């Protein structure tokens, strides 16, 4: 997916920044602001962040936005301003591959948008559409194509609505959303083909379990466990969490029949199961309980990568729920 055009959702400022913008573009630096009111300084700084992002000076943009969103005066900012700043940080974390942090930024941005009075303005809708686009980008990157497809569909509808009113401002992002939709559809088609391949393999290995030869049966069971996990992974990516639970559960059942000591393979299967459970309403408490148990096992096995995965899942759980609830409250 193409990165979000952060300039498209830049909110309308309170003052005329023509002179300040010209100075920033000529010098590449923040103009002197001594003696100016707090409101004017904030508008100039917002204009400077916009310039830094367009100029791909991401390290400086990160520093300035971090200062602004964590400043004591942040809560007094106009909600559209601070929501845009959190969206900037979200885009920066996406570029760095920091997916857990992007969700935190989305949650903060949406929380501030909930305080906006005029929820039908172009600036408000552009920010919501942009957050949805970035969420789709994040979830597509983390293999959650089912969730990404839903978020992208909503973003595309909003950009279509906005482009009808202001084609010059929103046409580019509408095109990006359409291109991303095609990419995700193609990805899902590939997933379906791969899933069909594994389903055929499952039938073969299941048939081999009845061969009667102990060694061949064990080999077939090992292969079956791996194949069932792959099917669960694909179904989870496609958003079919309930069916994914069935495949992970079946894989764990066969893994237990192998009689091997509790180890990394069982841990990875259980993490997949917990992921699937966390995306099913009514099963999230069970998922959290399972993840907490798996965290202990992962540490005992010294499985550092799995420890990080589990910790991120526990952190993301509440954020994804909050994000969904916040989005519902905006429409």
N, C-alpha and C positions, 0 to 999 in steps of 0.2 A: 504493500500500500504506500502511496505517496504521503509524505509528511503533511500535516495540516498547514494551510496558509494562514498563519497567525494574524496577519494584517487584515484579513477578511472580517474577523469578529472584533476588531478594535472598537471599543465603545466611543460614542460621541462625547468629547470633552466639554467642560463648562466654559472654557475661554478659547480665544483665537490663538492658535499656536503657530501661525504662519512664520513669524519672525524667528521664534525659537527653533522651529523645524529647519529653517534655512541655515541657522547657525550650527545646528547639530550636523546637518549634512555636509556643510563646508569644513568643519573642524573635526568631526567624528567624536567630539567630546560633549559632555554635559555643560551647558552654558552656566555662567556665574548667576547665582540666585540670591545673593545677599540683598536684604531689604525687601524682598518680595513676600507676599502673603503665603501662608501654608497651602492654600488651594491652588495658587498659581504654580508654586514649586512642584506640587504633586502632578499637575497637568504636564509640566515640562518633563518631569521624570518619566511619566507614562510615555510621552513622545520619544524620549531617549531609549527606553526599553524596546519600543516598537522599531526604532532604527537599528538597535543592536541585533535584534532577531532577523531583520531583513538583510543585515550586513554579515550574518552568520558569525557574530562575535558571541558565541554561546556562553563562554566562561564568564564574561562580564555581565551578560544578561542574567545569568544564574545568581551572581553576587548581588546585583541591584534588586532583583525580585525577592531574593531571600531577605534582604534588609527590609523591604517594604512590607511583605506579608507578615513578618514577625515583629514589626515595630509596634510600640505602644499605641500609636495612632491608627493602626490598621483597622480596628473595628469602627472607627469613625469615617472611613473611606466610603464613597458611594459603592453600593453592592456590585454594580456592573464593573467598576474599576478593579476591585479586589478579586472578583470572579475571573476576570481576564488575566490578572497576574498569576493566579493559581493555574489557569489553563496554560499559560506560558511555561510554568514550571513542569506541568504535565508533559508538554511537548519535549522539553529538555530531557526529562527522565526517560521518555520513550526512545529518544535518540541514544541514550546511554544503555538501554536495555534493562532499566531498573523498573520492572513491571509492578512490583509491590508498591513502590513509591508513587507510581502514576495513579494507582487507585486512590491513595490518600489525597492526592491533589484533586482528583475528580470529585471526591466526597466534599472537600473544602469548597471547591468552586460551586457545586450544586447547593451547598448549605447557604452560601451568600446569595445565590440567585433566588432562593426561597423567600428572601426578604424584599425582593423587588416588587414594587406596586404595579407598574405597567408591564404585565407579562405578555403583551401582544406587540410590543415594539420590535423593530427590526434588530436592534442591538441585543435585546434579550433572546430572541429566537436564534440569532446567529451564534450566540454563546452556547445555547443548549445544543444546537446542531453540531457545533465544533467539539463539545465535550463528548457527545455521542460518537462522533467520528473517531476521536482519540481513544475512546473506550473500545470501539470495534478494532482499531489498530492494535491495542494492547491484547485483547482477547484472541485475536487472530494469531498474534505472535506467540501466545502461550498455548496454542492448540485448541482453543475453545471456539471453534468456527460456528457452532450453533448459536451461541450467545452473540458473537461478532456479527452474524448475519442479521439478527433482530435489531441490534443497535444501529447497524449501517442502514437498514431499511428506514428506520425512523429519522436518521440524519438526512438521508436522501430526500425524503418527503418534505422536510423543513427547508432544505436548500432549494428544492423545486419551488416551493411557495415563495421564498425570498427572491429567487432569480426572476420570477414573474414581475416583481415590483422594481427590482434593481439588478438588471442583467450584468451591468458592468462590474458591480461589486461582487456578485455571488456566482456568476457563471463558471468561473474556474473551479470553485469548490464543488459545485454540482457535478462537473465533469469528473473530478477526482472520486467523488462518491460512486458514480456510475462505473468507473473503471475498477474501483475496489470491489463493487458488487460482482462484476464479472470474474474477478480474481478469486473471490470466495466461492462462487458457484463452480468454477473450474476445479477448485480445491476439493469441494464436496463431491464432485463427480469422480475425481481421482480416489477419494476415500471410499466411495461406493465400490469401485473396481477392486481396490485392495481388500476391502471387507469380503467381497465375494470370493476372492482367492483364498483367504484364511478360512472362510466357511467350508470350502471344499477340502482344505487341509484337515479341518476338524473332523469331518466325516471319515476321511482316510485313517487318521490316527485312532479314532474311536473304534473303527472296524478292526484295526490291528491289535487292540487290547484283548480281543477274543482269540488270538492266534494260538494260545496255549504255551508258547515258548516264553520262559520267565525273562530272559534277557531282552527279547524283542518287545515284550510287554512293557518293561521298564523304559526302554528307549522311546516307545510310542507314547507312554504316559508323560515323560519329560517333554516331548515335542508338543503334546496336547496342552500341557500347562502353558507353555510359551505361546501357543497359537490362541488359546482362549484369552490370555492377557492382551495380545495384540488386538483381538476383536473388541475387548472391553475398552481399550485405549481409543480405538477408532470411533466406537459408538459414543464415548464420552466427548470426544472432539466435535462430533456432529450434533451434540446436544441431547442425545437419547440416553439420559442418565439411568432410567429405570432398567432398560435392557443391559446397560453396562454393568449394573449391580449383579445381574444374573450371571454374566460371563466371569466377572472377578470371583464371585462366590463359588462357581463351578471349578474355576482354576485352583482356588484355595483347597477345595475338597479333594481334587486329584493330587495336589501337592502334599496334602496330609497323608494320603494313601502310600506315597513313596517312602514314608517313614524316615525321611532325612531330619537331622536336627534343625531346630528353628533357626533360620538364617536370613541372608539378604534377599533371597528370592521371595520368601514368604512376606518379608517386610515390604517389598516393592508391590506385590499383589495387594496387600492390605492398604497401602497408600492409595492405590487406584480405586479400591472399594470406598475408602473414606472420601475421596474426591467426588465420586458419583453420588454417595449419600448426601454430601453437603449441598448438592444442587437439587435435591428433592424436598419439597415442602413437607414438613413433618418428620424428616429424618435428619435434620441438621444437628440436633442435640446428640444423636447417636454418632454422627460423623465426628463431632468435636470430642466426644468421649473416646472414640477409637483413636483419633489422632494423638490425644494426650498419652494414651497407652503405647502407641507406636513410637512416640518420642523417646520414651524410656528404653524401648527395645533398640532403637537406632543408636542411642548413646552407648548401650551395652555392647553392640556390635561394632562400635567406632565407625559407623557409616556416616561420615561427615556430610556427604552430598545429600543423603536422605534426611539428615537432621535439618539442614537448611530448607529443604522442600517442605517438610512438616511444619517448621516454624513459620514459613511464608504462608502456608495454607491456613494456619490458625489465625494469622494476622489478616489475611484477605477475607476470611469468612464473614466477619461482621461488616467489613467495608463494602463488600458486594451487596449485602442485604440493605445497608444504609443507602447505597447508591440507587438501588431499585426503588426503594421507598421514596427517596427524594425526587426521582424522575416522575413517579406517579403523582406526587403532590404538585408538580409544575404544570400538569395538563388537566 
